[in-house]
Amino acid sequence: MDKTKEPTVIHCTTTTTIVNTKTGKTYKDEQERDADVNDPNTGTTMEHIKQDVLVEVSPKSLEVLQRIWKAQNKDDKSKA
């Protein structure tokens, strides 16, 4: 396989926060959210659920991404 075609692995940390926008409750995980949505004693629906994902990229991985983006930008400009 051509080395330039291999996928680049970027190490990062993700944090997911799941909140009921109607009640303000923060769920510990998707299972707790699903239990609340499926509970007939609550009025919670999936429309009440907001999920935020925070992605933290290490400085080293960010440098790798920047090099890739610059190289792609050069290729795009040379094709124009």
C-alpha positions as CSV (number, residue, x, y, z in Angstrom):
1,M,0.0,0.0,0.0
2,D,1.2,3.5,-0.8
3,K,2.4,5.1,2.4
4,T,0.7,8.4,1.5
5,K,-2.6,6.6,1.4
6,E,-2.4,5.1,4.8
7,P,-4.8,6.7,7.3
8,T,-3.3,9.0,9.9
9,V,-4.1,8.2,13.5
10,I,-4.8,11.2,15.7
11,H,-4.8,10.6,19.4
12,C,-7.5,12.5,21.2
13,T,-9.7,12.4,24.3
14,T,-13.5,12.8,23.9
15,T,-16.0,13.7,26.6
16,T,-19.7,13.3,26.0
17,T,-22.3,15.1,28.0
18,I,-25.9,14.1,27.7
19,V,-28.5,16.5,29.1
20,N,-32.3,16.5,29.2
21,T,-33.1,20.0,28.0
22,K,-36.6,20.0,29.6
23,T,-35.5,19.0,33.1
24,G,-31.8,19.9,33.1
25,K,-30.8,16.4,34.3
26,T,-27.4,15.3,33.2
27,Y,-27.2,11.6,32.5
28,K,-24.1,9.5,33.4
29,D,-24.3,7.5,30.1
30,E,-26.6,6.5,27.2
31,Q,-28.1,3.6,29.2
32,E,-29.4,6.1,31.9
33,R,-30.8,8.3,29.1
34,D,-32.5,5.4,27.4
35,A,-34.0,4.2,30.7
36,D,-35.5,7.7,31.2
37,V,-36.8,7.9,27.6
38,N,-38.3,4.4,27.8
39,D,-39.9,5.0,31.3
40,P,-43.6,5.5,30.8
41,N,-43.7,7.5,34.1
42,T,-41.7,10.3,32.6
43,G,-42.6,12.6,29.7
44,T,-39.0,12.4,28.4
45,T,-38.6,11.9,24.6
46,M,-35.5,11.9,22.5
47,E,-36.4,15.4,21.4
48,H,-35.6,16.5,24.9
49,I,-32.1,15.1,24.8
50,K,-29.0,17.2,23.9
51,Q,-25.7,15.5,23.5
52,D,-22.4,17.5,23.4
53,V,-19.1,16.0,22.5
54,L,-15.8,17.7,23.5
55,V,-12.8,16.5,21.5
56,E,-9.4,17.3,22.9
57,V,-6.4,16.9,20.6
58,S,-2.9,16.8,21.9
59,P,-0.5,19.4,20.6
60,K,1.5,16.8,18.8
61,S,-1.6,15.4,17.0
62,L,-2.6,19.0,16.2
63,E,0.7,19.6,14.5
64,V,0.2,16.4,12.4
65,L,-3.2,17.7,11.3
66,Q,-1.9,21.1,10.4
67,R,0.8,19.5,8.2
68,I,-1.8,17.3,6.4
69,W,-4.1,20.3,5.9
70,K,-1.3,22.4,4.5
71,A,-0.2,19.6,2.1
72,Q,-3.8,19.2,0.9
73,N,-4.2,22.9,0.4
74,K,-1.0,22.9,-1.7
75,D,-2.4,20.1,-3.8
76,D,-5.7,21.8,-4.3
77,K,-4.1,25.0,-5.4
78,S,-1.7,23.2,-7.8
79,K,-4.8,21.5,-9.5
80,A,-6.6,24.8,-10.0
